[in-house]
Amino acid sequence: MSRYISHDGEPQGNAVRKAMRQYIGRGQSTYTPTQLVVSKARGRYLYTVDGRRLLDFTSGVLVHNLGYGHQKFEKYYKQYKKGLPRNAYNMVSPLQVEASRLLIKSMRTNPRAQQILWAASGSEGIQKAMWTALKRYPERPIMVATRFGFHGKKGLAGDVTGDTSPNPNVRFISFPLDDSQPLSFYQAELDSLAKTYPGKIALLITEPYLGARGSYHPPHWYHRLLQDWCNTHDIPFIFDEVQSCFGRTGNMYAYESYCVQPDLVVLGKGLANGEPAAAVVGREDLISVLEYGEGSDTYSGSTNACAAVCAALDVFKEEKIVNKARKSGKRLAAGLLALADMFPFITAVRGEGMVYGVEMRNDATANQCVLEAYRATNNNGVHFLGPLAGNVLRVGPPLTITDNELDAAFALLEKAWQRV
Ligand SMILES: Cc1ncc(COP(=O)(O)O)c(C=O)c1O
């Protein structure tokens, strides 16, 4: 697979791609077969420097849940941050206190959501959540994680990602990828862990669904099983909602979709509609074990981040975004299933709410589908991430996408994928 991409008829985009290769280490980006060069974003559309218009089926990797340039969001965002310094590290910011209060209030369906630690990225949020549990139980070195999760690349978040770990204290347990095993299989694994490490397990961390692995959404009993086991053994249950928070699964939070009440919930991405913000929200007795400075860093809970969180919460409430997302999710699912009927190279469609994985028969087909979607017609297309886990296209449009826009996207895909 060539890493150096240029597109016919895109002189400006090609020049930017070339300069990017000169100045920016390629390790900074994830690979996509299109390397879309963006010049503008409005609503649910991205515009390239060469004038192509694409419906964004990624929300900027599940970040812009309200879409781009949302008028009310932008207005409120400006109002919240008015006059404040961009960053308020080492000061007390009333806006940060207000954002924390509103965020906790939005999580009232989980009585364990009591206090917050802010972070500047999802992996930092995961790291902070894990620090609190490890510090709370210094005599417990073992960390349990569900296999094939993605929690980030840095530090402890990287240690609990995937299926092997450089950290000798990490133990992986099975996450259902299909329905071949009954509940008793997963229960036996948990019981065996508790027996092997009595009083030694500091935490269990999982994701609501395996996004990066290729969109695997577990049966509803699964997370309840994990939570019950954690409750029985007094082990903090950490729910990584970095990508699922703020409406993605058809509820404001995925812990509501899966009927659990985690001890610590980690939020990121859609939380601030594009501003870098993440947070750990959970039990006060866990969060408060970190002393002054132990969970601090320069940019966590910045003014911009907190203004964006408050503005997003206001818009979600006023515009009933979650209800809308639930309805749009049905149309999205129906459209994807219709494509699967049409094109035999689609081997599975998995998902819930407004997040789906479309599995293709192989990696090459998936790459070609991303490319053909991009150049569906001369000037219009649909933007996807590079395929996940090789052959799965992740679909996560902004929650504000309209019925007409969804229909337009499917019409483009129907046309584009004839060429595959
Ligand atoms: C579920 C999940 N957890 C953690 C992360 C890491 O977040 P960040 O890239 O902001 O560090 C991601 C990022 O994709 C994610 O999807």
Ligand as a Chemical Component Dictionary entry (heavy atoms), coordinates in Angstrom:
data_LIG
# 
_chem_comp.id                   LIG 
_chem_comp.type                 NON-POLYMER 
_chem_comp.pdbx_formal_charge   0 
_chem_comp.three_letter_code    LIG 
# 
loop_
_chem_comp_atom.comp_id 
_chem_comp_atom.atom_id 
_chem_comp_atom.alt_atom_id 
_chem_comp_atom.type_symbol 
_chem_comp_atom.charge 
_chem_comp_atom.model_Cartn_x 
_chem_comp_atom.model_Cartn_y 
_chem_comp_atom.model_Cartn_z 
_chem_comp_atom.pdbx_ordinal 
LIG C1 C1 C 0 -12.259 4.164  23.180 1  
LIG C2 C2 C 0 -11.063 5.068  23.108 2  
LIG N1 N1 N 0 -10.332 5.254  24.210 3  
LIG C3 C3 C 0 -9.261  6.064  24.218 4  
LIG C4 C4 C 0 -8.858  6.715  23.073 5  
LIG C5 C5 C 0 -7.647  7.603  23.104 6  
LIG O1 O1 O 0 -7.992  8.921  22.953 7  
LIG P1 P1 P 0 -6.911  10.008 22.490 8  
LIG O2 O2 O 0 -6.557  9.700  21.071 9  
LIG O3 O3 O 0 -7.626  11.322 22.641 10 
LIG O4 O4 O 0 -5.736  9.888  23.402 11 
LIG C6 C6 C 0 -9.588  6.546  21.896 12 
LIG C7 C7 C 0 -9.176  7.218  20.657 13 
LIG O5 O5 O 0 -9.553  6.857  19.563 14 
LIG C8 C8 C 0 -10.726 5.691  21.911 15 
LIG O6 O6 O 0 -11.452 5.496  20.812 16 
# 
loop_
_chem_comp_bond.comp_id 
_chem_comp_bond.atom_id_1 
_chem_comp_bond.atom_id_2 
_chem_comp_bond.value_order 
_chem_comp_bond.pdbx_ordinal 
LIG C1 C2 SING 1  
LIG C2 N1 SING 2  
LIG C2 C8 DOUB 3  
LIG N1 C3 DOUB 4  
LIG C3 C4 SING 5  
LIG C4 C5 SING 6  
LIG C4 C6 DOUB 7  
LIG C5 O1 SING 8  
LIG O1 P1 SING 9  
LIG P1 O2 DOUB 10 
LIG P1 O3 SING 11 
LIG P1 O4 SING 12 
LIG C6 C7 SING 13 
LIG C6 C8 SING 14 
LIG C7 O5 DOUB 15 
LIG C8 O6 SING 16 
# 
